[in-house]
Every structure is written in structure tokens, then in C-alpha cells.
């Protein structure tokens, strides 16, 4: 009868360890049933589940492995596995898996203890823990302006109280100043193709209508209505009509002045550069104004822009918009239309927003993210980011910092070559499509 063994190997990492030990197993004709390896600070942990044929003496194999491990300064541990226990383990491979992503300025043991404790309470087993953020140097750590840390847990099992675990994670995110995302590890999580953004207080750090209102001398009145609408206390369409009406008589030249001083959200440029480099389709779906959406489209390379069109007559804002107002319902409709136009399943769509009028869009997308959102929105959305910049979205997709940094270098190299070939006074610039 074949013998099944779990072999655990630990020690100082160096090139050739796996090859050396694998060669011994190969010489004895041993079959590898499973294998995994991790390295932390030059310390290696390697585990293998192997099957020894009936014709092979286990003592001889173990003797060779132990002798070679001693020469290499490694520790070995052997654990026999019963056949029925192995078959039960094999059956578990079809069970549901989830990904828990924890991100923040830093991660401490207290936060991770509470998070892993919550997983245990819901009978979820951790299979793999992966660090997505880059290694942080201790030299000059206090001078890092925007520190970030992220780890990803791959967990196995099915919870009977998914709402309960999400609620617990929301409480822990407040307690520890971290964001915790809980996603099913299905094929769509790894094949996102479209990312749609709200504009105001999401891609940019301000509300454009508030900036315009300051130019029109109605700043305080408009800001109060905006804040109430974002909290969900006022109907968006009604509040929007009131606010736009207060802009009546504003000189149209003020729009360009406001556009030029719009502050991008931290991480927006890094995120958009990565998404464009990876071939994602991107969109702005905003209850704000088309003029400013177009400005961001040219700046960030966005594919689609849908927003309200301010009516201008004789060089002045009339206090009205042309066409229907883009409200919460319309945002969701536009997201669905873009996905259909690009032949993308909604499960492959990411939507990011901060206000109550973004919730239908967030719930429609396969991955809806409330970004720096009001409490009502954060509680209603499945996922949220409040402790990192907008490029924290890349962690929820599963990208590592080193992968994005490498992508950035690859993007810049051909760009520098292309720029060297451009004429000194290019006469035209082609922008991406902004309509369907």
C-alpha cells in the first residue's frame, strides 16, 4: 500500500534548496501531490505532500533527505497522512474560497489578531497570507508622507452569516483605522475589465459645484445643500436643481479657472496610469458637470465621460442644465450600458463613489467601493477605502506594489522613446471616445 507523507522543511533560504531536495525525491520515484513555499527575511518554509510507492522503502528516502538537510543546515519534519484523511482534504478543494484584503497606513498585531479571530469565529480557515504592499525601510520611516500597508488572506470555507462577518469587519475597520474587503474568490475577481468613477470627492478632492458657487458668491448656501444631499438627507435631483439655480449669471470663463485648480485625489494618477497600462476600460459617471469630466478625461486618459451639461447663454451660466439630470438611477443605467457596449459582464465591473447617489451604481458592479464615503454610504456598500489613496483600489484587484511599479517603468520607457520621435510642434492630439 502506498504511503503518504507531509514533509516540512525550514531554514535559511539560498538558491538551489528546492532543486537539491526535489532531486532526492525524483531519484526514489516519488510522486508530489502538493507543494507550497514561502520566504520571509531569507527564512524559507517549504511543505510537500508526497506519495511513496509500495516498492519504495520510506526509511531510505527519509535517511537521504535528513542527511542532505543536515548538510544544508535545514530542519525537516515528517508527518504520516492516512489515506481517508487525504481524500477528505482533496474533497475540500471544491469548497468556496474568499479573499480578505486588509489595507491601511500600517498594520499592527492587534488589528490582525481581531481580523483572524473573526475568521475563526465564522469557521473560515486561512490557507495563504500574502503581502501586497512593498517592504518598508526603517530608515527615514518618520518622513514617509503617505505610508501604506496591505496583506491579503486567502480563506477556505462557507460562512452561514455573510452579513454578520461584513458587519464585524466594518466595526474592526473603525477600531483599527484599516479597511477590510471581503470578496468571493471566483473567476470574475481576477478578470475585472471596466472601472467607473464618480468624479466629485472621488477622482478629485472637492465638489465642483461648490467651487463654482464660490465664484458666483453663493458658496455657503450651495455647500450646505451639497453636504445634505451626499448624506442622503435630500433627494439628489431636487437638491441639484436648487444648487445649479444659484449659479445663475456666473461668467462662463470661470469654468476654466476652476478646472485648472481642481485637486486630484491622492493616488488617482497612479491608479489611472496602471489601469490604462493594463488595458482596463475606464469611465466617469457623475452627477457633476461634463466640462470638468472632459478636463479629467484628457488629463487621465479616461474612455467614457457622462455628466450633466451646464446651459450657457451669452457667455453666462443660466442656472439650468440641458437634458435629463444624471441622478442615482441614471448612474446605474449608464454603468450597465457601458458594460453592454464593451461586452463586459457586470461581475467584471468596478464602481467607485462616495455619495448616496452612487449606491445603485456600486451595488450593480461586481466590486463596488465606497471611497472616503459618508457613514451611511460606507455602511451600505460592500467594500470601502478610507485609509489610503485612490490607488488602494489596485490592492482590492490583487496587484502588488512591485508589479505596479514595474508596470510604471515599462510605460515610461516606450513613452520616452515615442516623445523623442515627435515633431517639435505637434498639430493634433487624439483623445479617447467619450460617448457610446
ABEGO torsion letter per residue (X at the ends): XBBBBBBBBBEBBBBGAAAAAAAAAAAAGBBBABBBBBBBGGBBBBBBBBBBBAABBAAAAAAAAAAAAAAAGBBBBBBBBBAAAAAAAAAAAABBBBBBBBBBABBBAAAAAAAAAAAAAAGBBBABBBBABBBBBABGAAABABBBBBBBBBBBEBBABAAAAAAAAAAAAAAAGBBBBBBBBBAAAAABABBBBBABGAABABBAAAAAAAAAGAAAAAAAAAAAAAAGABBAAAAAAAAAAAABGBBAAAAAAAAAABBBBBGAAAAAAAAAAAGBBBBBBBABBAAAAAAAAAAAGBABBBBBBBBBBGGBBAGBBBEBBBBAAAAAAAAAAAAAAAGBBAAABBBBBABAAAAAAAAABABBBBBGBBAAAAAABABBBAABBAAAAAAAAGBBAAAAAAAAAAAAAAAAAAAAABBABBABBBBBBABX
